[in-house]
Every structure is written in C-alpha cells, then in structure tokens.
Amino acid sequence: KVKLSDEVKFDGRRINPEAKAYVVLNKPKGFATTTSDQKGSTVMDLVANATKSTIHPIGRLGRNATGLLLFTNDDDFMQKFTRKGVSRLFHVELDKNLKAEDLQKIKEGFKIKEKSIGVEDISYVQNSPKKEIGLKIKHIGNSVIRNIFDHLGYNVVKVDCVTIGPLTKKDLPRGRWRHLTEQEMNTFSML
C-alpha cells in the first residue's frame, strides 16, 4: 500500500495523492446542484476555490432551494450518507397552511406509488404561519419533499436545508463555504 509520505512516480513524473476534502456550502438560490458545466450557474462555481482536490456534492438541492450542502472526495464518507442517510432539517414554506390532519398523515408515513414515505419529524415552525414547516428526513434527494406535498395538494414555495447531522448554517453566510472541522468529522463518524 502506498502511504501519503511515499513518493510515487509514473513516466518520470511525481504523482501527488489527493488529500481528503470536506466542504460545507450555504447554497444560495439560482445555482444547480450538478458537476456539469452545461447547466449555467452551478454549486461547483461557488466552491471552486475551496480545495485543489476534485470534490462532488453529496445529495442535491434544487436550483431554487437554499441551505446546507456537503461536498467531498471521500467515497467512504459519501457512501455513509447514501446508504444509511444522515438527518437533515429543512425549513419548508408552502403556498397555503398545512392542515393538521395532513401534518399527522406525514408524521405517520404513507405510500406514494407503492413507495413508503417516512419522515423523522415534522412540525409547524414556531411563531410563524402554518404554511411554514420544519421537516427532518434522512433521504438524500430533496425531490422527496416535493413528492410529499404534491401528493397532498400543496405547492412548495421555498426549501431551505437548515442542518445536516451536527452542522448548522450558524456563522456561514449564504453563498459562502468552509471546511469541516476535525470535531465535526468525528461527530459524523459516530452517526
């Protein structure tokens, strides 16, 4: 096995191993979550200077969704997210107030096209209209949020990812990124 300290050459040129990188972005509206450069403005434009390593987003946030999005080049870390899932809290705004019976239906879980839809938690956002919902899920894609509310006859106006596991948007302005701390990495490894 090659260690990071080893010097590896191929055709006379030194090969530098890529250091593992973990970046969190507070995504603004209007950026696609893709690594393709044919989609206009993408999240990759926002994290271009974060690292020399080639990083990819974990999961997706729609072009008009905002909030936390993780990037890494660590396949094991990415697999943990996609296999087991990590809790993410979303602030969702609907076009009309969410009826109490629909909130209960979502809390209990239901099926859409024979696929079970379950959430970890759902509640009204305190001191806000009943069209603002806090929704905690482990799914990676945010299409599950739209599917839930479409199925019940609501339009999603706004989606904002507020937390991912132990990470919060606190002190991370919209459109900015930062590297994960060692403490945050340790917390993720325990999840």
C-alpha positions as CSV (number, residue, x, y, z in Angstrom):
1,K,0.0,0.0,0.0
2,V,1.2,3.5,-0.8
3,K,1.4,5.9,2.1
4,L,0.9,9.6,1.8
5,S,4.5,10.2,2.7
6,D,5.7,7.9,-0.2
7,E,7.0,9.4,-3.4
8,V,5.3,7.7,-6.4
9,K,6.4,8.4,-9.9
10,F,4.8,7.4,-13.3
11,D,6.7,8.1,-16.5
12,G,9.2,10.0,-14.5
13,R,6.6,12.4,-13.1
14,R,5.7,12.6,-9.4
15,I,2.1,11.8,-8.6
16,N,0.5,13.7,-5.8
17,P,-2.2,11.9,-3.9
18,E,-5.3,13.9,-3.4
19,A,-5.9,14.9,0.2
20,K,-9.4,14.2,1.5
21,A,-11.6,17.3,1.5
22,Y,-14.8,18.0,3.3
23,V,-16.6,21.3,2.5
24,V,-19.9,22.7,3.5
25,L,-21.7,25.4,1.5
26,N,-24.6,27.6,2.4
27,K,-26.2,27.4,-1.1
28,P,-28.0,30.5,-2.4
29,K,-31.0,30.4,-4.8
30,G,-30.3,30.0,-8.5
31,F,-27.4,27.5,-8.5
32,A,-27.9,24.0,-9.9
33,T,-26.5,21.1,-7.8
34,T,-24.5,19.4,-10.6
35,T,-20.9,19.0,-11.6
36,S,-21.9,19.6,-15.3
37,D,-20.9,23.0,-16.6
38,Q,-23.6,23.0,-19.2
39,K,-26.3,23.9,-16.7
40,G,-25.4,27.6,-16.2
41,S,-24.5,28.6,-12.7
42,T,-23.7,25.6,-10.5
43,V,-22.7,25.0,-6.9
44,M,-19.3,23.9,-8.3
45,D,-18.7,27.6,-9.2
46,L,-19.2,28.5,-5.6
47,V,-16.7,26.0,-4.1
48,A,-14.2,26.3,-6.9
49,N,-11.5,27.8,-4.6
50,A,-12.3,25.5,-1.6
51,T,-9.7,22.9,-2.4
52,K,-7.4,21.6,-5.1
53,S,-9.0,18.2,-4.7
54,T,-11.8,17.2,-7.0
55,I,-14.9,17.3,-4.8
56,H,-18.6,16.3,-5.5
57,P,-21.8,17.3,-3.8
58,I,-23.5,14.8,-1.5
59,G,-27.1,14.8,-2.5
60,R,-29.0,17.6,-4.2
61,L,-30.7,20.8,-3.6
62,G,-32.9,22.1,-6.4
63,R,-31.9,25.3,-8.2
64,N,-34.3,27.4,-6.2
65,A,-33.6,25.6,-2.8
66,T,-31.2,27.1,-0.4
67,G,-29.2,26.0,2.6
68,L,-26.5,23.5,3.6
69,L,-24.9,21.2,1.0
70,L,-21.8,19.0,1.7
71,F,-19.0,18.2,-0.8
72,T,-16.2,15.6,-0.5
73,N,-13.9,13.4,-2.5
74,D,-14.0,10.7,0.3
75,D,-16.0,7.8,-1.2
76,D,-16.5,6.1,2.2
77,F,-17.9,9.3,3.7
78,M,-20.2,9.7,0.7
79,Q,-21.4,6.0,1.0
80,K,-22.3,6.6,4.6
81,F,-24.7,9.3,3.5
82,T,-26.2,7.4,0.7
83,R,-26.6,4.1,2.4
84,K,-27.6,5.0,6.0
85,G,-28.7,8.6,5.4
86,V,-27.9,11.4,7.8
87,S,-30.7,13.6,9.3
88,R,-31.3,16.8,7.5
89,L,-33.7,19.5,8.8
90,F,-35.5,21.6,6.2
91,H,-37.5,24.8,6.6
92,V,-40.3,24.4,4.0
93,E,-42.7,27.1,3.0
94,L,-45.9,26.0,1.3
95,D,-48.4,28.0,-0.8
96,K,-51.1,27.6,1.9
97,N,-51.4,26.5,5.5
98,L,-50.7,22.8,6.1
99,K,-53.9,21.2,7.6
100,A,-53.4,19.5,11.0
101,E,-54.6,16.1,9.5
102,D,-52.1,16.3,6.7
103,L,-49.3,17.1,9.2
104,Q,-50.4,14.0,11.1
105,K,-50.5,11.9,7.9
106,I,-46.9,12.9,7.0
107,K,-45.8,12.2,10.6
108,E,-47.3,8.7,10.5
109,G,-45.9,8.0,7.0
110,F,-47.8,6.9,3.9
111,K,-47.2,5.4,0.4
112,I,-46.8,7.2,-2.9
113,K,-46.9,4.8,-5.9
114,E,-46.3,1.8,-3.7
115,K,-43.2,3.5,-2.2
116,S,-43.2,4.1,1.6
117,I,-42.6,7.7,2.5
118,G,-41.4,8.4,6.1
119,V,-40.0,11.4,7.8
120,E,-38.1,11.5,11.1
121,D,-40.1,14.5,12.3
122,I,-42.4,17.3,11.2
123,S,-43.8,20.3,12.9
124,Y,-45.0,23.8,12.3
125,V,-42.3,26.5,12.6
126,Q,-42.9,28.3,15.9
127,N,-44.3,31.9,15.8
128,S,-44.8,31.6,12.0
129,P,-47.8,30.9,9.8
130,K,-48.9,27.3,9.5
131,K,-47.6,27.2,5.9
132,E,-44.1,27.1,7.3
133,I,-42.9,23.6,8.3
134,G,-39.9,22.1,9.8
135,L,-39.2,18.7,8.2
136,K,-36.5,16.3,9.3
137,I,-35.6,13.5,6.8
138,K,-32.7,11.1,6.1
139,H,-33.3,11.0,2.3
140,I,-30.6,12.4,0.1
141,G,-32.7,14.0,-2.6
142,N,-35.0,16.9,-2.0
143,S,-37.5,15.6,-4.5
144,V,-39.0,13.6,-1.7
145,I,-40.1,16.9,-0.1
146,R,-41.9,18.0,-3.3
147,N,-43.4,14.5,-3.7
148,I,-44.9,14.5,-0.2
149,F,-46.5,17.9,-0.6
150,D,-47.6,17.4,-4.2
151,H,-49.3,14.2,-3.2
152,L,-51.3,16.1,-0.6
153,G,-52.2,19.0,-2.9
154,Y,-49.7,21.7,-1.7
155,N,-47.1,23.6,-3.7
156,V,-43.7,24.1,-2.2
157,V,-42.7,27.7,-2.3
158,K,-39.4,27.6,-0.5
159,V,-37.0,24.9,0.7
160,D,-34.0,25.7,3.0
161,C,-31.7,23.0,4.4
162,V,-31.0,24.3,7.9
163,T,-29.0,21.4,9.4
164,I,-27.1,18.3,8.2
165,G,-26.4,16.0,11.1
166,P,-24.3,18.2,13.5
167,L,-23.8,21.0,11.0
168,T,-25.9,24.2,11.1
169,K,-26.0,27.4,9.0
170,K,-24.9,29.5,12.0
171,D,-22.0,31.8,11.1
172,L,-22.0,30.6,7.5
173,P,-23.4,33.4,5.3
174,R,-25.4,32.4,2.2
175,G,-23.1,31.7,-0.8
176,R,-20.1,31.0,1.5
177,W,-18.3,27.7,2.2
178,R,-16.0,26.4,4.8
179,H,-14.1,23.2,5.6
180,L,-15.5,20.8,8.2
181,T,-13.6,20.8,11.5
182,E,-12.0,17.7,12.9
183,Q,-14.6,17.7,15.7
184,E,-17.4,17.8,13.1
185,M,-15.8,14.9,11.2
186,N,-15.6,12.9,14.5
187,T,-19.3,13.6,15.1
188,F,-20.1,12.3,11.6
189,S,-18.1,9.1,12.2
190,M,-20.3,8.3,15.2
191,L,-23.5,8.7,13.3
